[in-house]
Amino acid sequence: MLSFFTILFIILGANAVFMIFSLNGVSQKEPKTDKDVGDSSPSQVFPMDLGSSKFKKAV
């Protein structure tokens, strides 16, 4: 029982430390503007080929 709580508190402490570092990193990043978002190329969307699939529809 004691070893369970020891491991639990170590994991909770590590989680708290990681969360603090994570939240500090978020506040230091500069926000993206609409100009920055527009410069990136749109992602390519591929159509699904359901006709040649070897699986059948469930419904």
FENSUL-V336110 format. One line per field, one symbol per residue. ss: DSSP state (a for helix, b for strand, c for the rest). psi: psi as a letter, one per 30 degrees, with the letter a starting at -180 (. if undefined). A space follows every 50 residues. Layout:
ss: ???
psi: ???
This chain:
ss: caaaaaaaaaaaaaaaaaaaaaaaaaaacccccaaaaaaccccccccccc ccccccccc
psi: eeeeeeeeeeeeeeeeeeeeeeeeeeffkkkklfeeeffkkkkkkkkkif egkfklkf.
